[in-house]
Amino acid sequence: MKKTEQDVAQNIMGTNFFGIEKTIECLCGMRPPTREQEKFLEEIPFSEDVLYRVQKSHLLVVSFPCYNFFEILQDLDRREYAKREERLLCEQSLNDKNLISIISKESRNQQASWSLIRKNLVKNSTSKNFEDQIDLLKRGKTLPSISIMVLSVIGHYLATNERIFGKKYARTSSLNLEGGRLSFGGFKPESGLIILPSWDDEKRNYLGIPSAWMNTPQVSST
C-alpha cells in the first residue's frame, strides 16, 4: 500500500485534516501519543490518489489512546457554553454514566491509527434496518465506533467551526449495556451532539450510517 507524508496529506486535505498537533491543540488536556505510536503515525496509510479523491467528502483523522477523553469533552463543553452559549454534547449525554463508561473504555483502548471518516451519511442508507445498511458499505470500508465519531465530529468543529451531522443521525459499531446501537447526530449549537441508542430493526428516514477507511496497527497502547 502506498503511503503519504503528513505534510503532503495536510496540503491535500486542507481543513479536513485532523492530525496529532491539531488534536492536542483542540482537545486541551489530551496527552500526546507514545514514541512508538508516533513513529507508526509518521506516514499516512493512504496514497495521494486516494486523498485527492476524498479531500472534500472525508475527514482524515488521527486517533491514539486517551485516558481522560470524556472529562476533556465535559470541560470543553463548559468552556464553549460559557463563551457563546453553544454546546458540544447534549446535556443528557454529558451526564449519562453508561455512555461515559463506554466512550471512556473505547478511548483508553484505541490503537494509534489514521482514518478517513465520511462527513455525511452513506448514500441511500436511511429508512433501512441495520443489516441492510451494512450491506451498503463498499469494500475496504467499515462502520466506526461512537468514540471515533465523537472525536471526528467535535474535533472538526473545534478546528474549523463547521458542524457536520447537524440534521441526520448515524448508527455506529458501539452498543450500550442493553444492546442498543449507539447513534449520534443533531449537532446544533443549542443542543450539542446528541447520542442515543437505536435498535437494529428500526427504520427511520433520518437514521443512516457513516463509513470509514481505517488503518489499525499492532502497536501497544501503553
Buried (B, 14 or more C-beta within 10 A) or exposed (E): EEBBEBEBBBBBBEEBBBBBEBBBEBBEEBEEBBEBBBEBBEBBBBEBEBBEEBBEEBBBBBBBBBEBBBEBBBBBBEEBBEEEEBBBBBEEBBEBEEBBEBBBEBBBEBBBBBBBBBBBBBEEBBEBBBEEBBEBBEEEBBBBBBBBBBBBBBBBBBBBEEBBBBEBBBBBBBBBEEEBBBBBBBBBBEBBBBBBBBEBEBEBEBBBBBBBBBBBBEBEBE
